[in-house]
Amino acid sequence: MTDEDEKRVAHRALVDSVRNSAGSTSLEQRARAFAGAGLAPPLDALIGKVRTRADQVTDADFDAAKAAGFSEDELFELVVCAAVGRSARLYEAGLAALAAADAGAAE
């Protein structure tokens, strides 16, 4: 197996673990956080920030989600799912761009 194949296998294992391992949140909640869609307020605001402007996440974002009934364990899982989901999409886009560049160079 090449280094690149090993990296892809490791990436898939990470994504699978984050989305499907036992946890405090449901698989559906984790799938929604991973995709960044279908979450109710105030969780949608927190996850939206994690996905698009993580440097702007504040204690107030977490406090609002906790006030809505989410535990720290649940928020940790959902934030990790959102971050891994975002990075997975960027990783796949990068691989697609490299494949397109390689295909263009071969012509």
C-alpha positions in Angstrom: 0.0 0.0 0.0 1.4 3.4 -0.9 1.7 6.3 1.6 -1.1 8.1 -0.2 -3.4 5.0 0.1 -2.6 4.7 3.8 -3.5 8.4 4.3 -6.8 7.9 2.6 -7.5 4.8 4.7 -6.6 6.7 7.9 -8.8 9.6 6.8 -11.8 7.3 6.2 -11.3 5.6 9.5 -11.3 9.0 11.3 -14.5 10.1 9.6 -16.1 6.8 10.3 -15.1 6.9 14.0 -16.3 10.4 14.5 -19.6 9.8 12.8 -20.4 6.2 13.9 -18.7 5.4 17.3 -20.7 5.2 20.5 -21.2 8.5 22.1 -23.4 10.9 24.0 -25.1 12.2 20.8 -27.2 10.3 18.3 -25.9 9.3 14.9 -28.4 11.7 13.4 -27.1 14.6 15.4 -23.5 13.8 14.5 -24.5 13.5 10.8 -26.1 16.9 10.9 -23.2 18.5 12.6 -20.8 16.8 10.1 -22.9 18.2 7.3 -23.5 21.5 9.0 -27.2 21.4 8.2 -30.5 20.7 9.9 -29.5 21.8 13.4 -31.9 23.8 15.6 -30.9 27.1 17.3 -28.7 27.8 19.2 -26.7 24.8 18.1 -26.8 25.8 14.5 -25.0 29.1 15.3 -22.3 27.3 17.2 -21.7 24.7 14.6 -21.9 27.3 11.8 -19.1 29.2 13.5 -17.0 26.0 13.9 -17.4 25.3 10.2 -16.8 28.7 8.8 -15.1 31.0 11.3 -13.8 28.9 14.2 -11.7 31.7 15.5 -14.9 33.6 16.4 -16.4 30.9 18.6 -16.9 32.3 22.1 -17.9 31.0 25.6 -21.3 32.7 24.9 -21.9 30.3 22.0 -21.3 27.3 24.3 -23.3 28.9 27.1 -26.3 29.3 24.8 -26.1 25.7 23.6 -25.7 24.5 27.2 -28.8 26.6 28.2 -30.7 24.8 25.4 -30.0 21.5 27.2 -26.8 20.2 25.6 -24.1 18.7 27.9 -20.4 19.5 27.5 -19.9 15.9 26.3 -22.6 16.4 23.6 -21.2 19.7 22.5 -17.6 18.3 22.3 -18.8 15.5 20.0 -20.8 17.8 17.8 -18.0 20.4 17.5 -15.6 17.6 16.6 -18.1 16.3 14.0 -18.5 19.8 12.5 -14.7 20.3 12.3 -14.0 16.9 10.8 -16.8 17.4 8.4 -15.4 20.7 7.2 -11.9 19.3 6.9 -13.2 16.2 5.1 -14.8 18.4 2.5 -11.7 20.4 2.0 -9.6 17.3 1.8 -11.8 15.8 -0.9 -11.8 19.0 -2.8 -8.0 19.2 -2.6 -7.7 15.6 -3.9 -10.2 16.4 -6.8 -8.2 19.5 -7.7 -4.9 17.5 -7.8 -6.5 14.8 -9.9 -7.8 17.4 -12.3 -4.4 19.0 -12.5 -2.7 15.7 -13.1 -5.3 14.8 -15.8 -4.7 18.2 -17.5 -0.9 17.8 -17.4 -1.2 14.3 -19.0 -3.0 15.7 -22.0 
